[in-house]
Amino acid sequence: MAEPLPLAGIRVVEFTHMVMGPTCGMILADLGAEVIKVEPLAGDNTRKLLGSGAGFFPMFNRNKKSIAVDVKDPRGREIILKLVAGADVFSENFKGGTMDRLGFSYEALSKLNPTLIYVSHKGFLPGPYDHRTALDEVVQMMGGLAYMTGPEGRPLRAGTSVNDIMGGMFGAIGVLASLQQRARTGKGGEVASALFENNVFLVAQHMMQYAVTGVAANPMPERINAWAVYDVFKVKDDEQIFLSAVSDTQWAILCKEFGFDDLRDDPRLVTNNDRVKLRDWLIPVLRERFKPFSATELSERFEKTGLPYAPITRPQDLFDDPHLLATGGLTPVTVAADNTGAGREIQTRVALLPLALNGERLQLRSNPPKLGADTIELLQSIGYSEDAIEQLKVDGVIGTQE
C-alpha cells in the first residue's frame, strides 16, 4: 500500500498457540503491527501437528517475528518483561492461571506498562464454566452449533475452526477498539474473547427464531427452508451442484429458462411461501428435471440468467479459483512442508484477509517465521549486548535460528 498500514508502529507481544490467539495476532500483523511471537525453545506445538492441524501454523502466523525463550527461567521472564515495557499490546490464550504463575497477568503487566492493552482468548468468559477446558469442538457441541449442523440426532462439528478463528477476530476487534480508546484517555485496558460466547453469538439467530415464533429451529438438514428452491441437486454423471431461486422473480426466470411452463402456471406455486408449503413435492420434481443436465451446463445457464448457483468445491480446489487468482485473494508464501521437522520447504499460495482498504488487499510481508528467527534482533533492540546474548544462548535460555 502507498500509505503506511493502519497499525504501523504498534508492537504486539504474542504469547499464544494453536488457532484462536494466533488468529488475533495475524489480523493485527496483516494490518501492519509488529507482532512478536514468543515461543518455547521447542517451538509452538502447531509447528509439529499433522493431519487436520498441519495447516494451523502456516495459516495463522504470517507477518510475525519469532523469539524463542525459556520463560521458566528468570532471565527468560526478564526478556519478556522488557519487551512488554515497550509494547502496545500483549496477547495470550493459555489456560487460566498460567499467566499468573509466570508473572504475566494483566495486573502485573499493566503496572509495568499502564498504556498496555492486554487481550486474553479463553474457552469461557468468567463464570461457572471458566474452569473447564474448552476446544472448538467442545463449545460447538455445548453451544448448539453441532446440533444445528448435523442431521437430527447426529450432531456434527462445522468443517473448520469457526470459533477459534472468529474468537481471534473478536479479540482483534477488542484490541482495535481499545487502541482508539487509549488514544483518547492515554490508558491501556483489558480485552477478553471466548470460544463459548463466540459460539453462542453464531447460533443466536436460531435462539431468536425460537423467541419470536415459539418454534424450535430444526437442524439445517431438517429445517423448513425459507426458500422453496435452495438445495443441492445430483445431476448428470452423479455430479452435484447447488441451485436456488429465492424470489418470485427468480422463480419466473428459472421456469422460463428451462421451459417449466407447467410449474410457472401452476396456481399452487404462485408465491415463494406457496412453493415452500409444497416443497416436499416440488423438489423431487425439480431433481428429475435437472438430472439430465451436466453441472457445467447448469452453471452456464444459471450464470447467464443471474440465478444463484454454486459448484460443490473442495478446499484444495480453491488454489485454482479464477476469481481468487484474478483479484489477488491468494498470495505466494513459503512454508515448511508436512510439519515433520525434515526442514523441507514448499512454495504455495495462502488466503489473505477477506477485506480491502482503499481498494487494496492487505499483503503478505513475511512468511511464517522460523523458530527463533528474530531472537537476536529483538534482544539487541531492548539493550542486550552480543556477549549477553551469547551467554543466554549457551545457558539454554534462548533459541536462535541457525
C-alpha positions in Angstrom: 0.0 0.0 0.0 1.2 3.5 -0.8 0.3 4.8 2.7 1.6 3.2 5.9 -0.5 0.3 7.1 -3.1 1.2 9.8 -1.3 -0.4 12.7 2.3 0.6 11.6 4.2 1.4 14.8 2.1 -0.8 17.1 4.1 -3.5 18.8 2.3 -6.7 19.9 3.9 -9.3 22.2 2.0 -12.5 21.3 2.1 -15.3 23.9 -0.2 -17.7 22.1 -0.5 -21.1 20.5 -2.9 -23.2 18.4 -5.5 -21.1 16.4 -7.5 -18.6 18.5 -4.7 -16.4 19.8 -2.6 -16.7 16.6 -5.6 -15.6 14.5 -5.8 -12.4 16.6 -2.1 -11.7 16.1 -2.3 -12.5 12.4 -5.0 -9.9 11.9 -3.1 -7.3 13.8 0.1 -8.2 11.9 -1.7 -8.0 8.5 -2.9 -4.6 9.5 0.7 -3.5 10.0 1.5 -4.2 13.6 4.9 -5.6 14.6 3.8 -8.9 16.2 6.4 -10.7 18.2 5.5 -14.4 18.7 7.0 -15.7 21.9 7.7 -19.5 21.6 9.2 -22.1 23.9 12.6 -23.4 22.8 10.9 -26.4 21.2 8.6 -24.1 19.3 4.9 -23.7 19.1 3.3 -27.2 19.1 1.4 -26.4 16.0 4.7 -26.4 14.1 4.6 -30.2 14.5 0.9 -31.0 14.2 -0.1 -33.5 11.5 -3.4 -34.2 9.8 -6.1 -31.6 10.3 -3.7 -29.5 12.3 -1.0 -29.3 9.7 -2.3 -26.0 8.3 -2.5 -24.2 11.6 1.0 -22.7 11.9 1.4 -21.7 8.2 -2.0 -20.1 8.1 -2.1 -18.1 11.3 1.5 -17.0 11.8 2.5 -14.9 8.7 3.8 -11.4 9.0 5.2 -12.2 12.5 8.6 -12.3 14.2 9.6 -15.3 16.4 11.6 -15.2 19.6 12.4 -18.5 21.3 12.7 -18.1 25.1 12.5 -20.4 28.2 10.1 -18.3 30.3 10.5 -20.7 33.2 14.0 -19.3 33.7 14.0 -15.9 35.5 16.3 -14.5 32.8 13.7 -15.6 30.1 10.9 -13.9 32.0 13.0 -10.7 32.3 13.3 -10.7 28.5 9.5 -10.8 28.1 9.0 -8.1 30.6 11.5 -5.8 28.8 9.6 -6.4 25.5 6.3 -5.7 27.2 7.6 -2.5 28.7 7.8 -1.0 25.2 4.8 -2.8 23.7 1.3 -1.6 22.9 -0.5 -5.0 23.1 0.0 -8.3 25.0 -2.0 -11.3 23.7 -2.3 -14.6 25.4 -4.6 -17.7 25.1 -3.3 -20.1 27.8 -5.2 -21.9 30.4 -6.4 -19.8 33.4 -3.7 -19.3 36.0 -0.7 -19.8 33.6 0.0 -16.1 33.1 -0.4 -15.5 36.9 2.3 -18.2 37.6 4.7 -16.7 35.1 4.1 -13.1 36.4 2.4 -12.0 33.1 -1.0 -11.3 34.5 -2.9 -8.2 33.4 -2.4 -6.8 36.9 1.4 -7.3 36.8 1.9 -6.1 33.2 -0.4 -3.1 33.5 1.7 -1.9 36.5 4.8 -2.2 34.3 3.2 -0.6 31.3 0.0 1.4 32.1 -0.7 2.0 28.4 -0.7 -1.7 27.6 -3.7 -3.3 26.0 -4.0 -6.9 27.3 -6.1 -9.3 25.3 -7.0 -12.8 26.6 -8.5 -15.6 24.5 -10.2 -18.2 26.6 -12.7 -21.0 26.5 -15.3 -19.1 28.5 -15.6 -15.7 29.9 -15.5 -15.6 33.8 -18.4 -17.6 35.3 -19.5 -21.1 36.3 -17.8 -22.7 33.2 -14.5 -21.0 33.2 -12.7 -23.8 35.0 -13.4 -26.2 32.1 -11.0 -27.0 29.3 -12.6 -25.8 26.0 -11.8 -26.7 22.4 -13.7 -25.6 19.3 -15.5 -28.9 19.1 -16.4 -28.8 22.8 -18.2 -25.5 22.5 -19.8 -26.4 19.2 -21.4 -29.4 21.0 -22.5 -27.5 24.1 -23.4 -24.3 22.3 -25.9 -25.6 19.8 -23.8 -25.3 16.6 -23.1 -29.1 16.2 -26.8 -29.7 16.7 -27.7 -27.2 14.0 -25.1 -28.5 11.6 -25.8 -32.2 11.6 -28.9 -34.2 10.7 -31.4 -34.9 13.5 -29.8 -37.0 16.2 -26.3 -36.7 14.6 -24.5 -33.6 15.9 -21.7 -32.6 13.6 -19.0 -30.0 14.1 -18.5 -27.4 11.4 -15.8 -28.2 8.8 -13.3 -25.6 10.0 -12.2 -24.0 13.3 -15.0 -21.5 13.3 -15.0 -20.5 16.9 -11.2 -20.4 17.2 -10.9 -18.1 14.1 -13.9 -15.9 15.0 -12.8 -15.7 18.6 -9.5 -14.4 17.5 -11.3 -11.9 15.2 -13.3 -10.6 18.2 -10.1 -10.4 20.2 -8.6 -8.2 17.4 -11.8 -6.1 17.3 -11.5 -5.5 21.0 -7.8 -4.5 20.6 -8.7 -2.1 17.8 -11.4 -0.5 20.0 -9.1 -0.3 23.0 -6.4 1.4 20.9 -8.9 4.0 19.9 -10.0 4.5 23.5 -6.3 4.7 24.6 -5.8 7.5 22.0 -8.5 9.5 23.9 -7.6 8.5 27.5 -3.9 7.6 27.5 -4.7 4.5 29.4 -4.5 0.8 28.4 -7.1 -1.8 29.2 -8.1 -5.4 29.2 -9.9 -7.3 26.4 -11.4 -10.8 26.7 -12.7 -13.1 24.0 -14.0 -16.6 24.5 -14.9 -19.7 22.4 -18.2 -20.5 24.1 -19.6 -17.0 23.9 -18.5 -16.7 20.3 -20.4 -19.9 19.5 -23.5 -18.6 21.3 -23.3 -15.5 19.1 -23.1 -17.7 16.0 -26.3 -19.6 16.9 -28.1 -16.6 18.4 -30.2 -16.2 15.2 -31.8 -19.6 16.0 -32.3 -18.6 19.6 -34.2 -15.5 18.4 -36.1 -17.6 15.9 -37.5 -19.6 18.8 -38.1 -16.4 20.8 -40.2 -14.8 18.1 -42.0 -17.8 16.7 -42.2 -20.2 19.7 -41.0 -22.9 17.4 -37.6 -24.5 17.9 -35.1 -24.3 15.0 -34.6 -27.7 13.3 -31.0 -28.8 12.4 -30.0 -27.4 9.0 -30.5 -30.7 7.1 -34.0 -31.0 8.6 -35.0 -27.3 8.6 -38.0 -25.8 6.9 -36.4 -23.7 4.2 -37.3 -20.0 4.0 -37.0 -20.5 0.2 -38.5 -23.3 -1.9 -35.7 -23.8 -4.4 -32.5 -23.8 -2.3 -30.7 -27.2 -2.4 -28.0 -29.4 -3.7 -29.0 -31.4 -6.8 -27.4 -34.5 -8.2 -27.2 -34.2 -11.9 -25.6 -35.9 -14.9 -22.7 -38.3 -14.2 -23.5 -38.0 -10.5 -22.1 -34.5 -10.2 -23.5 -32.2 -7.6 -24.5 -28.5 -7.8 -26.3 -26.1 -5.5 -29.2 -24.3 -7.2 -31.6 -21.8 -5.9 -34.4 -19.3 -6.7 -35.2 -17.3 -3.7 -37.7 -14.8 -5.0 -40.8 -14.9 -7.2 -38.9 -13.1 -9.9 -36.1 -15.7 -9.8 -38.7 -18.5 -9.9 -40.2 -16.9 -13.1 -36.7 -16.7 -14.7 -36.0 -20.3 -13.8 -39.2 -21.6 -15.3 -38.7 -19.5 -18.5 -35.1 -20.6 -18.9 -35.8 -24.3 -18.7 -39.3 -24.3 -20.2 -41.1 -25.2 -17.0 -44.3 -23.6 -18.2 -46.5 -26.1 -16.2 -44.8 -25.1 -12.9 -44.9 -21.4 -13.7 -48.6 -21.6 -14.4 -49.5 -23.9 -11.5 -51.8 -21.8 -9.2 -50.4 -23.7 -6.2 -46.9 -22.3 -6.9 -47.5 -18.6 -7.3 -45.5 -17.2 -4.4 -42.4 -18.4 -2.6 -44.4 -19.2 0.5 -46.8 -21.3 -1.6 -43.8 -23.2 -3.0 -42.3 -23.7 0.5 -45.5 -25.4 1.6 -45.3 -27.8 -1.4 -41.5 -28.2 -1.2 -41.7 -31.9 -0.4 -43.5 -32.4 -3.7 -41.7 -29.7 -5.8 -38.0 -30.5 -5.0 -38.3 -34.2 -6.3 -39.9 -32.9 -9.4 -37.0 -30.5 -10.0 -34.5 -33.2 -9.2 -35.9 -35.3 -12.0 -35.9 -32.4 -14.5 -32.4 -31.2 -13.7 -30.9 -34.7 -13.7 -30.2 -34.9 -17.4 -28.1 -31.7 -17.4 -24.4 -31.6 -16.6 -23.2 -29.4 -13.8 -21.3 -27.3 -16.3 -24.4 -26.6 -18.4 -26.5 -25.7 -15.4 -23.7 -23.4 -14.2 -23.6 -21.6 -17.5 -27.4 -21.2 -17.7 -27.8 -20.0 -14.1 -24.8 -17.6 -14.6 -26.4 -16.3 -17.8 -29.8 -15.6 -16.2 -28.3 -14.3 -12.9 -29.8 -17.1 -10.8 -27.8 -18.1 -7.7 -25.8 -21.3 -8.0 -22.6 -22.9 -6.7 -20.4 -25.8 -7.6 -19.6 -28.1 -4.7 -15.9 -27.2 -4.2 -13.3 -28.9 -2.1 -10.8 -26.7 -0.2 -7.8 -27.8 -2.4 -9.8 -26.7 -5.5 -9.7 -23.1 -4.3 -6.0 -22.8 -5.1 -7.1 -22.6 -8.8 -10.2 -20.5 -8.3 -10.2 -17.9 -11.2 -11.8 -15.2 -9.1 -9.3 -15.5 -6.2 -6.4 -15.6 -8.7 -7.7 -12.6 -10.7 -8.4 -10.4 -7.6 -5.3 -11.2 -5.6 -7.1 -13.1 -2.9 -4.3 -15.6 -2.8 -0.7 -14.7 -2.4 2.6 -16.6 -2.7 4.1 -17.9 0.5 6.9 -20.2 1.6 6.1 -22.6 4.4 7.6 -25.7 6.0 6.3 -28.9 4.4 4.4 -31.6 6.2 5.3 -30.4 9.7 7.6 -33.4 10.0 10.6 -31.4 11.0 12.6 -32.5 8.0 13.3 -28.9 7.1 11.9 -29.1 3.6 10.0 -26.0 2.4 7.4 -25.5 -0.3 6.1 -22.6 -2.2 2.3 -22.3 -2.3 -0.4 -19.7 -2.0 -2.3 -18.5 1.1 -5.6 -16.7 1.5 -5.4 -13.1 2.6 -7.8 -11.4 5.0 -11.2 -11.0 3.3 -11.2 -7.2 3.2 -9.7 -4.4 1.1 -8.6 -1.0 2.4 -9.0 1.8 -0.2 -9.3 -0.9 -2.9 -6.1 -2.8 -1.8 -5.7 -6.1 -0.1 -3.5 -6.5 3.0 -0.5 -8.3 1.7 2.0 -10.9 3.0 5.1 -9.0 4.2 6.9 -12.0 5.6 6.5 -15.8 5.6 5.6 -17.6 8.8 8.8 -17.3 10.8 11.3 -20.0 11.5 11.7 -20.7 15.2 13.8 -18.1 16.9 14.4 -16.3 13.6 14.2 -12.8 15.3 15.6 -13.6 18.8 18.9 -11.9 18.4 17.5 -8.8 16.7 14.8 -8.4 19.3 17.2 -8.8 22.2 19.5 -6.2 20.7 16.6 -3.9 20.4 16.0 -4.0 24.1 19.6 -3.5 25.1 21.2 -6.9 25.3 24.9 -7.0 24.2 26.4 -9.6 22.0 28.2 -11.2 24.9 25.0 -11.3 27.0 23.1 -12.8 24.1 25.7 -15.5 23.6 25.7 -16.4 27.3 21.8 -16.7 27.2 22.2 -19.0 24.3 24.9 -21.1 25.9 22.8 -21.4 29.1 19.7 -22.6 27.1 17.6 -19.6 27.9 17.0 -18.5 24.3 16.9 -20.2 21.0 18.1 -18.7 17.7 17.7 -19.7 14.1 20.9 -21.5 12.9 
